Amino acid sequence: MDEARALLAEAEELHAHEPALRALPVDLAWMHGALEHVRGAASRGRSSRGLARLVVAKYALCLVAALVPVACAIATSMAWIALVAPLAFYVVEAQLVFLLPVVADGSAHPWRDAWRATRAAGGTARVTSIVVPIAGFMLFEGLAGRGFVRSWLVGCLAVVLWYEDVRRAARSVP
């Protein structure tokens, strides 16, 4: 939780002082800009062709993972099993949280490299423990009156900052 707080605080500071990072959409061009700003150097990104398919596939996998406990709850008439659905979603999300930064960084094998980044960041349990608070911030800060777009962008910046920390610390990440 402390690492997520620190990433979000750094992202809020960056968001407040960098106008170029305050605009939607959070796409590959935005991700390039965020990486370049964080690094102070040009990113080595690739074409955004196929990016939409990657994002749809990523969230389809997360949703399928969330539906498994729901289906089990229905099949067994044990409704409490459905409570595991959000955790299932975020366990899969943890495997792929770095997918967009990896693509923006020019990976020829984004699925593999996103998974490697998750391993380099400490594995599924550790990454999930950081992803969940960031996701909560992205989803609920807008409800608290701090702005939905702002909250979303700060969360995305937190992931970019995290990815850059992981990339610098590990040689197995592009």
N, C-alpha and C positions, 0 to 999 in steps of 0.2 A: 504494500500500500504506500509506503514511504517513497519508493522509486517512482510509482505512478504520480504521486503528488509533486515530486521534484520535476519530473518531465512536464507535467501540466503547468507548473509555475514558470518554467523556462519557456514553454510554448506561449503562455499568455504574455510574457515579456516580449518575445519575438513578434507576436501578433500585434501588440500595441505599437511597436516601433517600425514595422515594415509594411507600408501600405500595399505593396505588390502581393503580399500573402493574405490579404483580407478579402479576396474576391473568389467567388465560385465561378466555374465548377472546379472541384478537386479532381482534376484529370492529370494526364501525363505532363502537360505543359506546366501546370501548377506544381506538380511534384518535382519536375526539373528545376523550377525556380526556387523551391524550398530547399532542395539539396544544394543548389549552387550558393544560396545565401548562407546556409549552415556551414558549408565547406569553405566559402570564400573563393571558389574555383568552379569552372564549368563542369557540369555533369557529363557523363559519357553516354547518355541515353540513346535509345533506339526509336524506331518508328512506333507510333501508337496503334498501328494496324493490329487488329485482333484484341486490343485492350478490353473492349466492351465484353467480348466473349470470356476473357479471363475473369473479369469482375462478376459476371453472371454465373459462371461456373463456381467461383469461390463461394458466393452466397447461396447458391443452390446446394452445395455440399453442406454448408452450415445449417441450412433449413432442413435438409434431409436428416441430419444428425439430431436436430431438435424434434423432428417428427417421430423418430424411433421410440423414445419413451412415451410419447403421446399415444402411439399405436399400441404399445404394450399395455398402457393404462386402460385403454378401451377394451383390448382383447382379454385382459385378466379381471376387469371390473375393479381394479385397484387404482383409484384416481390419484393417489399420492405419488405414483410413479411419474406422472406428468410433471411433477415439480422439478424433475431432473432435466427437463427440456432446455431451459436457458443454459445450464451448465454444459450440456451436450453441444449446443450451438457454439459456445465460447471455447470449448476444447478444440473444436475444428477450426474456429477463427484463429486460435493461437498458432496453429500450424501454418496459417497463411497470412498473418497480420502484416508481414513484410513483403507481400506479393507486389503491390504497386511501387514501393521504393526500389525493389529489385529490378522491376521492368524499367523504371525511370533511370536506373543505373546502367542499363544496357545489357542485362543478362540474356543470354541465348537460351537458357533453361530456367525460366522463372519459377516454375513449381518446385524444382529441385533446390534452387538457390534460396527460395523463401523458407523451405523446410530446414535447410542448413542454417539459415539465420536464426530460426527458432531454436535449433539445437545449441547454436553458439550463444544465444541469449539466456540459456539455462534450462532449456527443455520445456515440455508441455505445461507442467504444473507451475513453474515459475513464470512463464510467459502468460499463462491464463490469469495468474494473480495480479499481473500488471495490466493486461488487456481489459479485464472486467471493470476496474475503476475508471480507466480512460473511456471505455464505452459508456459507463454510467454518467460520466461528466458530459459526454457528447449528447446523450439522450435527455438528461434531466436538468442541465444548467439552463437550457432555453425555457423550460417550465418555471424556473425560478426567476425569470425576468431578465436574464443576462444575454438574451438573444440567441435564437436557434442557429443562425448561420455562424455567428461568432463562436459558439460552443463547438460546433462541428469542425470549424477550421482549426481551433486551438487543439482539439483532439487529434486531428490529422497531423498538425505540426509536432505534437508530442510523439507520434509514431515515427515521423521523419527523424526527429532528434534521437530517439531510441535506436532506430536503424543505423544511424551514423555512428553512435557509440558502439554498437555491436560490430559494425563493419570495421571500425578502427581497431577493435580489440581482437578480432578473429581473422585469421588468414583464409578460412574456408568460405567466407562470404565475399561475393564479388566487389 
